[in-house]
Amino acid sequence: MEHSHSNFDVIILGGGGAGMMCGMQAGQRGRKVLIMDHAKKIGGKILISGGGRCNFTNIGASAQNYVSENSHFCKSAFSRYTPEDFIALIKKHRIPFHEKKLGQLFCDRTAQDIVKLLKSECDDAGVQFLLDCKIDSISKIESDRPGFEIKSAKGTFTCQSLVVATGGLSIPKIGATGLGYQIAKQFKLTCVATAPALDGFTLPPQGPHAWSDLSGLAVDCTVTCKSSITFRENILFTHAGLSGPAALQASLHWHPGESIWVDFLPGRSSFAWLSHQKRAGSRTLARNLLSEAIPSRLAQKLCELALPGDDPLVRISDRDLEAFCEKLHHWEIRPAGTVGYSKAEVTRGGVSTDELSSKTMEAKKVPGLYFIGEVVDVTGWLGGYNFQWAWASGWAAGQVI
């Protein structure tokens, strides 16, 4: 479709989950819709999500699973488009799926099933696509019929409603750009500072916070940040620092300079266990006893860092043992940073929710301009929550554009 000029009711910038959900809803209402994307194919982020199986929603998704400067903003969209609504769409298309854990739903086959579902719904609703198309400029048309003009490498297009579904800055290798934030700033909308999130932590190469010698080791633990936000899942030690689900979840709430706290023996009292062994006269080395509960390389590292010597349990004073056990359950780690946008699953921050209607996603100051999905300052936990925001915010805008 190489039109030099074409007029649409709705133009959506971004052929990802939010953009296609919005497009199919508007198309079903009889609107003439064009989805534009600079990528050569639609749904790039969907295809790589969930290890290629797309964790497409979470059955427990609610406002408490999201980070935003306004924690109430997402409630309106979520109340009107729920995980059950998307599951109904999955069933309509006969896509087999399963719950992995903690309410996370995945495709049995591949993430391609989700892209096909969205494309098929868009096609049925008459939505047109224009891919591999770079946008040169966007301007507001001030006339008796206001709207927007988009100049692109493939011609000039006009529309009444313009929807920005461009995503965040995460994973630039599949095409992420800052276009959505540029558009917000062009129209004088406030943006909350962005940062990579659901991302691994980097740790200093030397000193008490250096753990690179444990690279490849995974352990079940809890990670706490902000003194009260706690996640229990695996952490994975890497050559650069910490990864794994619990670390990724914590990164969403973490800011530079802050510490995180790790409980290496969640759900049990290490002091009750080890002091009982000590009273029984155990001459086993502390690190060997600890290896019964956690991987031996980790046990050795923790003992090296937090016990005065490599002694049998019976020779460790009660005071030293109690201090050691306290630390096992509340081990402070101060990350140097996160890996960055190249690996981060999402972008925290974005277009301020103060600028948008929670019911329609329309910019309050710019009638006809909408922002949906990851470009907005609503960021979900790991586990299907960000897709549910894409579906719900896309659906909400799709009802009114």
N, C-alpha and C positions, 0 to 999 in steps of 0.2 A: 504494500500500500504506500505509494510514493506521491501522495497528493501534495500539490504546491500550497493549497489552502483548503481547510475543511472545518466545518462547524459542528460541534457536538454539544449535547446537553451537559455531559459530564466528561472531564478528562481526569484520569487517575495516574499519578506519577509513581510507578513502582509495581512490578508484577510479582510480588511476593504474596504471602498468605493474607495479609490485611487488605492489600489492593484488590486481589481477586475476589475475596469475600464481599468487599464493598461493591465491586463491579457487577457481580452476579445479582446482588440484591437490587441495585439500581436498574439493571437491565430487565429484571423480572417485573419491575414497575413500569416498563415501557419507555425508559429513558434511553437515549442514544449515547452509548458509552464507548470511550477509547481508553485503553490501558497502554501507557507508554513506559518503556524501560530501556536504559542504555545497555543492558546485558543482552547477550545473543539468545538466552533461553530464560523461561519463566521459572520461578520457584527455586532458585539456586540454594537458598539457605534451608529450605524444606528438605531438599535432596540430601544434604550432608548431616541433617539433624538426627539425633538419637542413634548414632553409629550407622546411618543409612536406613533406619527403620522408622524415623520420625515419631518422637514422643508428642503426639498431636494434641493432647489435652491432659488435664488432671481432674479426676472426678471430685476432688475436694476443693477445687479452686474457689477462693473468696478473697476479699480485699486484704485480709491479714497476710496473704502470701506475696504482697507487692510492696515495693519501696517507691515512694513518691513524696514530694513536698506536701501534697494533699492526699492523705490516705483514704479519704472518702470519695475522691473523684471517680474511681473506676466502678463504684457500686451500681450506678445507674445502668451502665452497659451490661454488667454481669447479671443484673436481675432480669434483664430482658433477653439475653442470649447466653444460655448456660452450657456447661459441658454436655448435658443430656441432649441439647439441641444439635450440637456438632456430632455426637454419637449417632443420632437419628439419621444424619446425612451420610455417615460412614456405612450405616446398615442399609440405607437406600441403595448405595452403590455396591453393596455386597463385598465390602473390604473386610477380610478377616483381621482381628486384632486381639490383643491380650493385655491384661494388667500385669506389669512387671513387679512393682512394689510401691508402697506409699501412694496409691491412687494413680500411678503413671501408666498411661495407655499408649501402646506401640502397635504399629502395623506388623502383622505376621510375616508379610512378604517384604516389600521395600517402600521407602518414602515416595517412590514414583507413583504409588497408588493415590496419595493425597494430591499430588500435582495434577494427575489425570482427573480426579474428582472435581477439583476447582476449575480446571480448563473446560471440562465437559459442561459444568453448570453455567460457566460464562458463555460458552458457545450456544447453549440452548436459549440463553437470554439475549442473544444477539450482540454480545460484547465484542468489540474489535480490539486487536492487539497490534502495536507497532513496536517492534524490538530492534535492538542494535541501533538505537536512535539517541544521539547526544542532544541535550537541551542547551540552547544558546542563551535564551533570555525569557523571562516571564514578566508580563506587565498587566496592569488592571485597565480594563476598558471602561472609560467613564462616558456613558451615553444614556439614552432612554432605556436601553436594555443592557445593564451592566454585566460584566463578565471578565474573562481573562484571555490574553493572547499569549500563546507559547510559540516562540521561534525555535526551530530545531534544524538539525542537519538534514531532515527529510521533509522540510516544508514548514508552513505556518498554520497553526491550529487555534481555534477559538472555542470557548465553552462558557456556560453560565456558572457551573460549579467546578472548582478545581480541588482535587483531593491529593494531599501529599502523604504517600505511603512508602517513602523512600528508605525506611529502616534507619539503623544507626551506623556507627563507624566500625563495628566488629567484622572481622574476617575480610579485609580488603581484597584478598586474592579472589574472592567470588564476586567482587564488584561493589563493595560497600563504599559510599562516599558521604561527604557532609552536605549534600545538596539540600536536604530537608531543613537543616539548620540555617543555611544561607537564605532560603526562601522566607523562613520565619523572620530572620533579621531584616531582610529587604522590606518586609511589611511591618517592621517595628514591633515585632512580638518578642517578649522576653523568653530567653532560654535558660534553663537550669544547667549549671556546668556539667559537662559530660565526662565520663570515666569508663574504662573497660570494667566489666563486671561478669560474674560467673566465670572467673579467671583464676589460674594458678597464682600462688604467691612466689615471689623470688625472695631468697634469704641471703644475708651477707656471706661472702665466701669464707671468712674467718670469724673466730670468736664463738661465744656461747650459743649464738643463734644459727650457727652453720651446721647443716645436717647432710651435706652432699654425699658423705660416706655411706649413707643408708639408701642411696638411690635404688629404686625398683621395689622397695619394701612397702606393702600396704598393711594398714592396721585399722581395726574398728575402734572408733573413739568418739568423743564429743568435742566439738570446737565451739568456743563461746567468744562473741565479740560484743562490744558496747555493754559489757558486764551482765547482760541478760538475754541476749539473742543466741540460742544454742541449737546446734544441729548435730545429730548422731548418725553418722555413716562412716564409710572408709575415708582415711586420708592416704595419699600416696606420696612417698618421698621421691623427689626427682633430682637430677643433677643440678637443677637451678633452685629448687626449693620444695614447695608443697603443692600437690594437686589432689585429685580425688574429690568425690561429691561433697564431703563435709567442708573441705577447704574452699571449693568453688562457691558453695552457698554462703560461707562467711565473707567472701570477697565482695559480695553485693552490699554488705553493710559496713565494710571497712574503709577507712580513709588514711592517707599517708601519715606516718608518725604514730599510729595507734598500734597497740599490741593485740594479739589473740591469745586465748588460753585453751590448752588441750588437756582433756582428761583421758589418760591412756588406759585406764581400767574402769570404764563407765559401769555403773550399776553394782559395784562391789566395793567393800571396804578393804583396801590393801593393808591398812594398819592392823585391823582385826585378824586378817589372814596371817601376816608376817609375824606379828607379836605372838600369836598362838604357836607358830612354828618355832619361834625363839624360845618360848617357855618350855617347849617339848625338847629343847636341847639341840636343835638342828645345827650341825656343823657344815651344812651346805653353804657355798658362797651365795651371797645375796643375788648376784646376777643370774646364777643358775636357777635359783628358786623362781625369780621373776620370769625367767624363760618358759616356765610352765604356763604362764598367762599371756605373754606377748612374745613376738618373734625375738630370738636370742640376740640378734645384732642390735635391736632396739634396746633390749634389756641391758646389754653391756654398755651402750652409749649413755643411757639414763643413769646407771650406777656410776660411771666414770665422772659424769657432770655433777652429780648431787650427793655422792657419799664420800666421806673422808678417805677411805681406802678400800681395797679389794679384799674384804674380810668375810669370814664365815658369819652367818646371821647372829650366832650366839655372842659374838664379840662386838656387835654394834650396839651402842648405848640406846636406851629407850628414847632419849631426846633426839638423837640423830635419826633414829628409825621413824619417829613420828614426823619430823621435818621432811624426811625423804618421801614418806607416803603422802603428806600434804601436797608436796610438789608434783607427785605422780598424777594427782587428780586436778591440779591447777597449774600446769606448766606454762609459763609465759614465753611466748615467741614473738619477736618484733620483726615483721617482714620488712624487707627493703623496699618492696613495691609489688606490683603484679606483672605478669608476663607481658601484657599489653593487648592491643586490639587484634594482633595477628592470631591470637588463640582464644580471646574472650568470646563467650557465647553471645553476650548481649552488651548493649551500651546503657549505662545508668545515666539518668538526667535526660535532657531534651527540652522540647517545647513546653513551657510552663503550663500546668493545668489551669492556672488563674486566667490564662488567655482564651480558654476554650469552654464551650458549653458541654457539660458532662452528658447531656441527653443526645446531642447531635454531633459533637466533635467540631462544630463550626467555630472559627475564630470570632470572638465577640467584636473586635474592632474592624474586621474585614469580611463583610457579608459575602458568602459564596466560597470562602476558602476554608478547607477542612484539613485536619491532621489526625492520622490514625496509626496504630501499631507502635513499633519501637521508637519512632521519631519523637513520640510524646514522653513526658516525664512520668512514666508508669513502667516499672521494671519488675518482673516476676522472679520468684525462686527458680532454681533448677527443677525440672520434672514436669514439663508440659504447660507450665503456667504462662509463659510468654506467648505460646501459640493461642491459648484461650483468650488472652488480651487482644491478639491480632483478630481473631474471629469476632469477638464481642464489639470491639471498637469499629471494625469494618462493617459489621451488621448495622450498628447504630447509625453511622453516617449514611449507609446505603438506603435507609428508610426515608431519608429526607432530601437527598440531593436530586 
